[in-house]
Amino acid sequence: MATVIISGLLFATFITLLLIPAVYRLFSVSSLRFGWLKKKQKKVKVIPETIN
């Protein structure tokens, strides 16, 4: 019983700390590479206010 609990905890730790961040990074890098997350931003000119 203890072996099953320990191996389950190790498996959950592996998934949480290693697998999920690696998959997240893989998808975020590939989405930036293909331009899925890039949005065109409108350039807005800011006119500074003059104090009289």
Summary of the structure (lengths in Angstrom):
residues: 52
radius of gyration: 23.7
end to end distance: 80.0
largest distance: 80.0
contacts: 71
relative contact order: 0.07
helix: 63%
strand: 0%
